Amino acid sequence: MSRPSSTARTARRATKAWLIGSMALVAGLMTPAYAGPANVGPAAAEEPLKPIANRFMTWNTNGQGLGTPKAIAKQIKHFLPQVAALQESCLNEVREAVRQLNEAGLKYEYRSGLAALNAGCPGRLGTAIIYAKGTTVRAHNKKGYSDDEGWTEARGMQSFTTKLNGQWIRVFNTHLSAPGHEELRKLQAGELAAATRPHPRALVLGDFNTRPHVTKVMDPIWKAGFKDVDQFCGPVKDPRCNKTLPRTGPGFPTEAAKFDYILGRGVNFRSCRLHTPTEDHRIVVSDLTVNDVPRPACTVT
């Protein structure tokens, strides 16, 4: 057979190159949205994880029963909050979790709130905040409520001032008295609402051990102008309110309950995520803003 002309050979090479390029383009368009670092350049692949500005998280870790430093570090690494408010946490576990995060390249610090000796912890059990290094934490304070059940956990408020979108806000981390002590929770909720009063912009995170529509306890909170991150959780009972303590039975509520809150006044919510890492409390996470935005629907995983 005669060899094709140089013009024909050039045309064939051009056609082949076009087909290869088209196939590569199609493959690129079909790459899934969740593709990892293998699908990006070397510089992006090596970029370390960083805490996400204005993302706040609350979690009762059940430190004396289910919590571990590894579990705390895992959830912080997953959600990358700027601030995580923890309740019922073994403080030695919080300290170790922060060490593990720093070792992994995530720069976090912590401060402990009120704590008490507890047989379930090698150290003390109570509240704590874990926050991204560089976060403004001013006037950090911890104050006990005037009365609690006097068991092996101190009840009170851990608070500090920080900035959100350039605006000063006061942040409170709390854990009210256990179920069966409604009168104490009523007292504590009133003291908490009073403590927030001097601050036009305030954020309250924590485990209230009560449902949002229990007026006897929650009335001071709603009257103080707070709204929960979950648009369906408020003073009027709504079946659409997402539960943060889904398990029922011995040692748990008789029905799934909403006990965990991110409450804002002068603060709004861009997102709402509930995550179920254990059989106990769900994690609640939100990206915050001082701008006027509609409250989002919550997703539960």
C-alpha positions in Angstrom: 0.0 0.0 0.0 1.1 3.5 -0.6 2.0 5.7 2.4 -0.5 8.5 3.1 0.7 11.9 2.3 2.3 14.2 4.9 -0.9 16.3 4.9 -3.1 13.3 5.7 -0.7 12.2 8.5 -0.8 15.7 10.0 -4.6 15.7 9.9 -4.8 12.3 11.6 -2.5 13.4 14.4 -4.6 16.6 14.9 -7.8 14.5 15.1 -6.2 12.1 17.6 -5.0 14.9 19.8 -8.5 16.5 19.7 -10.1 13.2 20.7 -7.7 12.7 23.7 -8.3 16.3 24.8 -12.1 15.9 24.6 -12.0 12.7 26.6 -9.9 14.3 29.3 -12.3 17.3 29.4 -15.3 14.9 29.8 -13.5 13.0 32.5 -12.8 16.2 34.3 -16.5 17.3 34.1 -17.6 13.9 35.5 -15.3 14.0 38.5 -17.5 13.8 41.7 -17.9 16.9 43.8 -16.5 15.0 46.8 -13.3 14.2 45.1 -10.3 14.5 47.4 -6.8 16.0 47.1 -5.9 13.5 44.3 -8.0 15.6 41.9 -6.3 18.9 42.6 -2.8 20.4 42.2 0.1 19.6 44.5 -0.2 23.0 46.3 -3.9 22.6 47.1 -3.3 19.0 48.2 -0.7 20.0 50.7 -2.8 22.9 52.1 -3.5 22.1 55.8 -6.9 22.1 57.3 -7.9 25.3 59.1 -10.6 26.2 61.6 -13.6 27.9 59.9 -14.2 31.5 61.0 -17.5 32.1 62.8 -18.4 28.4 63.1 -19.6 27.5 66.6 -20.3 24.1 68.0 -21.8 22.7 71.2 -21.6 19.2 72.5 -22.3 17.3 75.7 -19.5 14.7 75.4 -20.6 12.5 78.3 -17.0 12.4 79.4 -17.5 10.1 82.4 -19.2 7.5 80.2 -18.6 7.8 76.5 -16.1 10.7 76.0 -12.5 10.2 75.0 -9.8 12.6 73.9 -9.7 10.8 70.5 -13.5 11.3 70.1 -13.3 15.0 70.9 -10.4 15.6 68.6 -12.1 13.6 65.8 -15.2 15.8 65.9 -13.3 19.0 66.1 -11.2 17.9 63.1 -14.3 17.0 61.2 -16.3 20.2 61.8 -13.3 22.6 62.2 -15.2 25.1 64.5 -13.7 28.4 65.5 -15.2 27.7 69.0 -16.5 24.5 70.5 -18.4 24.7 73.7 -18.3 21.4 75.6 -20.3 20.2 78.6 -20.0 17.2 80.9 -16.4 16.8 79.7 -13.4 15.3 81.6 -11.0 18.2 81.6 -8.0 16.0 81.3 -9.6 14.6 78.1 -10.2 18.1 76.7 -6.5 18.9 77.4 -5.3 15.8 75.6 -7.7 16.3 72.7 -6.2 19.8 72.1 -2.7 18.3 72.2 -3.7 15.7 69.6 -5.2 18.5 67.4 -2.1 20.5 67.6 0.0 17.5 66.8 -2.1 17.0 63.7 -1.4 20.6 62.6 -4.6 22.2 63.8 -3.8 25.0 66.1 -6.4 25.1 68.9 -6.3 26.2 72.6 -8.7 25.6 75.5 -10.0 27.1 78.7 -11.9 25.2 81.4 -15.1 26.3 83.0 -16.6 25.1 86.3 -15.7 21.6 87.2 -16.1 19.1 90.0 -14.5 15.8 91.1 -16.2 12.9 89.4 -15.5 9.2 89.8 -15.9 8.8 86.0 -12.9 11.1 85.3 -9.3 10.8 86.2 -9.5 14.6 86.6 -12.5 16.9 87.0 -15.8 17.0 85.1 -17.4 20.2 83.8 -17.5 22.7 80.9 -14.8 23.8 78.6 -14.2 25.8 75.4 -11.8 24.7 72.6 -11.1 27.6 70.2 -8.9 28.3 67.2 -5.6 29.9 68.1 -5.8 33.6 67.4 -9.5 33.8 68.4 -10.2 36.8 70.6 -11.1 35.6 74.1 -11.6 38.5 76.4 -12.9 38.7 80.0 -13.1 35.0 80.4 -15.2 34.2 83.4 -16.8 31.2 85.2 -19.6 31.6 87.7 -21.6 29.0 89.5 -25.4 29.2 89.8 -26.7 30.1 93.2 -28.0 26.6 93.7 -27.6 23.2 92.1 -28.2 19.5 92.9 -24.9 19.3 94.7 -23.7 16.1 93.0 -20.5 15.5 91.2 -20.9 18.2 88.6 -20.7 21.9 89.0 -23.5 23.9 87.3 -22.8 27.4 86.1 -21.8 29.7 83.3 -18.5 30.0 81.4 -18.4 33.2 79.4 -16.1 35.3 77.3 -16.2 38.2 74.8 -15.1 37.7 71.2 -15.7 39.2 67.8 -18.1 38.1 65.1 -17.9 39.9 61.7 -16.1 42.7 63.5 -18.8 43.1 66.2 -18.3 42.3 69.9 -20.4 39.5 71.3 -20.6 37.8 74.7 -20.6 34.0 74.5 -22.0 31.8 77.3 -21.4 28.0 77.7 -23.6 26.3 80.3 -25.1 23.1 81.6 -28.2 23.3 83.6 -29.2 20.8 86.3 -30.2 17.2 85.5 -33.7 16.0 84.7 -35.8 15.7 87.9 -34.6 19.1 89.1 -36.9 21.4 87.3 -37.0 24.0 90.1 -33.2 24.3 89.9 -33.3 24.7 86.2 -35.9 27.4 86.5 -33.6 29.3 88.9 -30.6 28.8 86.7 -32.3 29.8 83.5 -33.3 33.0 85.1 -29.8 33.7 86.3 -28.4 33.0 82.9 -30.9 35.3 81.2 -30.0 38.1 83.7 -26.3 37.6 83.0 -26.8 38.1 79.3 -28.9 41.3 79.8 -26.0 43.8 79.5 -24.9 42.4 76.1 -26.9 43.4 73.0 -25.2 40.7 71.1 -25.1 37.4 73.0 -24.7 33.8 72.2 -25.6 30.9 74.5 -24.5 27.4 73.9 -25.1 24.3 76.0 -27.2 21.5 77.5 -30.3 22.9 79.2 -31.7 19.4 80.1 -35.1 20.7 79.2 -37.3 21.0 76.1 -37.8 24.4 74.5 -41.6 24.6 75.1 -41.2 24.0 78.9 -42.3 27.5 79.9 -41.4 27.1 83.5 -37.7 26.8 82.7 -37.3 28.4 79.3 -39.6 31.5 79.6 -36.8 33.8 80.8 -34.6 32.8 77.8 -37.3 33.5 75.2 -38.4 36.7 76.9 -34.7 37.8 76.8 -35.0 37.8 73.0 -33.1 34.7 72.1 -33.8 32.4 69.1 -32.5 28.9 68.7 -30.5 27.8 65.6 -33.3 25.4 64.8 -36.2 27.5 63.5 -38.8 25.0 64.8 -37.5 25.0 68.4 -39.1 27.8 70.4 -41.7 28.5 73.1 -44.5 26.8 71.2 -44.2 23.0 70.9 -43.5 22.0 67.3 -43.1 18.4 66.1 -40.6 19.6 63.5 -38.1 20.7 66.3 -35.1 18.4 65.8 -34.2 16.3 68.8 -30.7 16.4 70.2 -31.1 13.5 72.6 -32.7 10.9 70.3 -32.4 7.8 72.5 -35.1 6.8 75.0 -35.3 4.2 77.7 -33.7 3.7 81.2 -31.4 6.6 82.0 -32.8 8.6 79.0 -36.0 10.6 78.5 -39.3 8.8 77.9 -39.4 10.4 74.4 -36.7 11.9 72.2 -35.8 15.3 73.4 -34.3 18.7 72.4 -31.9 19.5 75.2 -28.9 21.2 73.4 -29.1 24.7 72.1 -27.2 27.4 70.2 -29.2 30.5 71.1 -28.5 33.9 69.6 -29.6 37.5 70.3 -28.3 40.0 67.8 -26.6 37.0 66.2 -28.0 35.0 63.2 -27.4 31.6 61.7 -26.2 30.7 58.2 -26.4 27.0 58.7 -27.6 24.3 61.1 -26.2 20.8 61.4 -26.9 18.1 64.0 -24.6 15.1 64.1 -25.0 11.9 66.1 -21.5 10.6 67.2 -22.7 8.5 70.1 -25.9 7.1 71.6 -26.1 10.2 73.9 -26.1 13.9 72.8 -26.0 15.1 69.3 -23.5 17.8 68.3 -25.0 21.1 67.1 -23.0 23.2 64.7 -23.7 26.6 63.0 -22.0 29.2 61.0 -22.9 32.6 62.5 -23.3 36.1 61.3 -24.5 39.5 62.6 -26.2 40.1 59.2 -29.9 39.5 58.8 -30.4 36.1 57.2 -33.3 33.7 57.3 -32.8 30.8 59.7 -31.8 27.7 57.7 -33.3 24.2 57.8 -31.3 21.8 60.0 -29.7 18.7 58.6 -29.3 15.6 60.8 -26.7 13.0 60.4 
